[in-house]
């Protein structure tokens, strides 16, 4: 046989065998149920057999269970953007905010999220106000910003359609390079209306390749409902028309659907389960698949937890002990001095306070509002942190008048001054005869809310 042909044949056979080799990686080791150890693997091959695997521990071959899993069972990374429409009722907003905060428990530490609020004077136009410029894992940040944040902020007064707003949002999401492939948007909407000339805009939404989920609590326009269903179907999302109380169970279905998308993005996940005979804090084992070996380890949960408990106790006790010693020494040193001061009576002369000292204090003057309607005249104390004025019983300053909106206006405290904001009320808010959006209030200013008259006094 020709030596050159033999060399070519050997090289070809060797490379062919390399290309046919199966590679795999260990994705996760679950030792929480020690001595039962669960190993999650991913392979580049479509189908692999249990007989091709071997697990050895302490140079001994181990029996193991073998199972094919969807990738979602590993809770891999995902990015979710909540978009919430401003509701007319405060109790509705509180329910939705509380639901979103509770839903953070379903996320894992690798997930990222963002939240947008939107509001409009006309139902066909809107703009989003993002709580964060970036997607984040800081769930506490979003919880703190949602608590008490009942209203969207209109920062730039853009007048764009709802469809254009969705496109703008998807463009914003796709501009973030650090997000995982599994991205989704969840809208919680009370009612919305599409413009008639939105065909091109709708096509642009579909090609952005981000699933959009809708939870609609009260939609009145059938054409808009069809367009929302079309968007969710074409992007791979879900549309549901529900009551606010049904939001949690609907979201759980949405979340499961978002998680299952991982099985489409990442295939060939396998679970190998075996019982370990090792009892060290760190325990090594070897997995062999055909001619590929990988060595890994797991922690003995019992030993690790016991050691961690001692460490936590020491971390807590040592600082407390140091603080106790410092306080003990300080109190003994100052004891005589304190006795002398306590035995002397003294008075503080307000005239002796320096001007600099006076300026360093910035107290808000307590204020009251004198409310006068057709039926009543009464005096109301303004809460120290401000409050909402409206017909809704949950409002801090409640006015039962048909001309007053459920959530009409809001009084805020800013730098020791009283500020009043109109909250997109039907009949507007007037101060000293002038209709306002936001204005600083002075003593004896006359405020008109619907037909009710209020005077601020401090």
N, C-alpha and C positions, 0 to 999 in steps of 0.2 A: 504493500500500500504506500502511496506517495506520502512522505513525511509532512509536507506542507498541508495536505488535505487533513491529515490526522490532527495537526495542531489546530487548524481552523475548527474542526469538529469538536475538539476538547474545549476550546475557548467558548464556542457557541453553546455547548451543553452546560458549561459552568455558569455562564451568564444567564441562560434560560432558567437554571435552577435558582439563581439569585432572585430573578424577577418573580418566580413562583413562590418564594418564601413569604410566609405570613408574619407580619410584625404586629405587636400588640403593646398596649400601655395600660398601666394600672391607674385608674381614675380616682378611686376612693377606697379606703379601708375602714370598715365599720367595726369597732371593737367594743361598742357600748353594751353588748350582751355577752361579754366574755364569760365562759371560754368559747362561745360561738363566734367565729370570725367570718365576716362577709367581705369579699373582695370584688369590686366592680372593675371590669376590664372593657377595653374597646379594641376591636380588631379592624384591620383594613380589608379583611376578606368578607365576602357576602355570607358564607355559611361555614361554621366551624363545628367540630364534633367534640363531645366530652372526652372521647378516647384519646384525642390528641393532646390533652392537658395532663399535667402531673403537678401535685403539690407535695413538697417535702419539708419536714420540720425536724431539726436535730438529726439530719441525714436519714430520716425515716419517711417512707411514702405514706401519704395521708389519704383516707377516703374523703370524698367531698360531693356536695350536691351541685348541680349545674342548671342554670336557668337563663333564658333570653329575656331581656327587659327593655321597655321603652326608655329612652334617654331621660324622660321627664322625671323618672323616679329618683334621679340624682339631684334634682333641684339646681340645675345649672343656671347661669346668668340670664337675666331678662331685664328689659327696661320697659316700664309702664308709665304712660302720661295720663293722669286724670284731668278731665276738663269739666268744670262744674258751672252751670248757669246760675246766676243770681236768682234766688227765689223771692217771692213777694212776702212770704210769711217767715218770721224769725224762727219759729219752732221747726219749720221744714229745713231751713238752713242748718240749724243745730243738729238735727237728725242726720243729715247728709255728712256734715263735718265729722260727727262722732263715728259714723260708719266708716269713713275713709281712714280715720286714725286707728280704728279697731282692725281694719284690713291689713295694716302693716305687719300683723303677726303672721300672715301667710307668706310674706317675703322672707328670703334668707339673706345673709350678710353680703352675698355677692351681687344681689339685685340692686338696680338703681331706679329712681322714680323722680317725677316732677309733677307739679300741679298747676293748672291754669284756671282762672276765674274769668267769666265774661258777662257783660251786661249791656243793655242797649235801651234807648228810649223807644226805638221802633224795632219790632220783632225781626225785621228782615235785614237789619244791619247790626254788626257787632265787632268787637275786638277783644283779644285775649290779654289778660294781665298775668304774667308768669310769676309764681312765688319765688322761683330761683332761675338764674341765668344759665345754670348748668344742671344736668341730672346729678343726683346725689344719693349716697347711702345713709345720709344723716336724717333718719326718720324723726328724731326729736325736733330738728329744725322745722320740719313740716307740721308736726303736731302743735308746736308752739305758735306757728303762724296761722294755722287753721282755727285755733281756739279763740273765739270772739271775733274772727274776721268774717263778717257776714256779707260784705259788699265788695264787688269788684271795683277796681280803680280805673278811671278813664284818664290815661296819662297823655295821650297824644291826639285825642278827638278824631281819630281816623273814621271815615265813613265807608266801610267795605262790607260786602255781603258775607253771609255765613259761609258760603261755599269758598269764597276767597280766603276767609279766615282759616278754614281747614287746610287749604293749600299752603298758607303761610306757616301754619303749625307744623305740617309734615316736612316742609323745607327746613324749618328750625331743627327738627329732630334729626334729619339726614345730614345736617351740617356738623353734628357732633361725632368726631372720629373715635371716641373712646367708649362707644356704646356696643353692647353685644348684638349679634344678628337678630335675636328674638326681641323685636320692638313692637309695642302695641299702644293704641290710644283708646281710652274708655271715656265716653261722653255721658254725663248725667244731666239730662235736659228736661225742663218743664214744658216748654213749647217753643217752636221755631218755625220760620217761614222762609222758603227759598224764593229767590227771584226767578222770573220766568226764563231769563236768558242765561242759564247756568250750564248749558250742555258742554262747552269746551272746558269749563272749570271742573265739572264732574269727571271728565275723561282724564284730566291732569291728576286728580286725586287717585284714580285707579292705578295709574302707572307708578305711583310712589312706593308701592310694594310694602305698605305698613297696614296690618289689619286694624280696622276701626270697629269698635263695639259701641252700641247705643243703648242707654236705658232712658226711655221717655216716660215721664210720669203723667203728662197731660197734653197730647198733641191734638190740635183742632183742624189742621189743614191736611186733607187726605193726599194731595199731590206731594207735599213736603214729606209725608210719611213714606210714600212710595220711593222717593229719591233717597231717603235715609236707608231704607231696606236695600235698595240697589247698591249703595256705597258699601254697606256692611257685607252683602253677598259677594260683590266683586273683589273686595280686598281680603276676604277670608274671615271677617268678623261676624258678629251676631247682633240682631236688632230685637229689642223686647220692649213692649208697651206695658208698663207696670205701675203699681202704686208705690209710694215712697217706702212703706213698710216692707215691701217685697225686695228692696234693693240688696240687702245682705245675701240672701239665698241666690239671687240672680248673679251677683258678682262672683260668688263661689263657683258657679257654673262657668262664668267667663274666665276666671283664674285657672281652672282646670283645663279649659280649652287652650289658653295661652301656654300653659306648661307642656301640654301634649304636642305643641308645635316643635318642641325640642326633638321629638322622635323623628320629625321630618328633616330637621337640620342636621341631626347626628344619628347615624344608624350603628348597628352591630355592637350593642352593649350587652355584656354577659355578667351574671352574678355567680360567683363560686363561693360556697359556704363549707367551712370545715370546723371541727372541734379541736382546739389547741390543747397540748399537754404541757406547755411551758407556763411558768409562773414567775417570770421576772418582770421588772418594770418595763423593759424594752425587750421584745421577743422577735427574732428574725425567722423568716420562712422564704422558700424559693418556689417560684412558679415556672414551669417549663412548658412551652408550647412548641412541639416538634423540636427544632434545633435552637430555639430562642429561650434564654433564661433571664429571669428578672428576680432580684433579691429585694425584699422589702421587710418591713417590721410593723408591729402594732404594740400599743401600750396596754399593760394589764390595768384595766379600769379600776379595780379595787385598790391596788397598790398606789396608782397615780392619784386617785381621789384622796387616799389617806395622807399621802405626802403633801398634796395641795392643801388639805385642811390644816395641817400643821403650819405650812407657810402662810396661809391666810391669817391664822390666829396670831402668828408672830408679827405680821405686817400691821395688824390692828393694835396689838398690845404695846409694841415698842414705841410708836409715836405717843400713845396715851400715857405711857410711863414717863417719857421725856417731858410732856406738858405738865404732868402732875408734879414732878420734881421742880420745874421752873416756877410754877405757881406757889409751891410750898416755900421755896427760898425767897421769892419776892414778897410774900405775905409776912414772913418772919422779919424781913429787913424793914418793912414799912409799918410794922405794927404800932410802934411808939408814936410815929408821926400821925397816924390815923387817929389815935386817941386824943392827941392835942387838938386836932381840927374839930373833932366831934364835940369836945367840951366848950368850944367857943361859938357864940351866936354871932351872926353877921347878917347884913342886908345888902341887897344888890340895888344900886342906884341906876335907874335906866338912863339918866343923863350922862353917866360916866362911860356909857358904851361909845366906842369910836365909830366914826362914819364908815370906816372900812368894815368893821364888824357887822354893822347894820346891813350893808350891801351884800354880805355873804349869805344872807337868808332870803329865800324867795318863796314865801308862803302864799297860797291861793286864798283870796278872801272868801269866806263862806257866803253863799248866795241863795236867794229864794226866788221863786217865780210866782207872781200873782196871776192866777188863771181866771178868766172871765168868759163865760158862755151865756147862751140864752137862759139856761136853767140854774147855773151855779156860779159862785165866786169863791175861790179858795186859794190858800197859799201852800206851795209845794217846795220842800227843800231840794236844791240841786245836789245830786250825789257828788261826792268828792272826786270821782273819776269821770264825771259826765254821765250822759244817758241818752236813750232813744226816746223821741217824742212820736206818738202815733196812737191810732185807734186800737191796735193789737193789745190784748190784756197783758202780754209779756213785756210791754214797753215800760221803762222806768218812769216816764212821765206820760200817763195814760189819759187821753182825751176822747170821750165817747161822743163823737159828732160825725154825722154822715159825710161832711165836707172834708174830714181829716183822713188821710191815707192810713192804711194799716201800719206802715213804717214810713213816717212822713219826714222827719228831720232828726238831726243828732247834735247834741251839745258836747264838745270836747274841751279838755283843759290842755293848753299848750303854753309853756313858759310863763305860767302864772296868770294866763288870760283865758277868758271864755270865748270859744269859737263855736259858731253854729253852721252846720252843713245841711243843705237840702238833699234828700235821698230820692231824687227822681219822683217826687210826689205829683199827684194829679193836679192839684190846685195851687201848687207852688208855696214858697215860704217868703214872707215879707218882713223886713226890718225897717221901722220908721217910714213905712209907705213904699219902700223900694223892694222889688223882687230880687232875691239873692240866690247864689249857689253856695258861696262860702263867705263869711264875714266875721270880724271880731266884734264882740258885744261889749257895750259900756253900761255903766249904771243907769237905770231907768229907761233903757232901750225898749221900745214897744215892738213886740213880735206878733205877726198875724199868721196863724196856722188854720187854713180853711176859714171858717167864720169865728174861730176862737181867738181871743186876744190874750197875750201873755206879756207881763212886764218883769224884766230882770232887775232885782234890787240886791245890792251888797254894800 
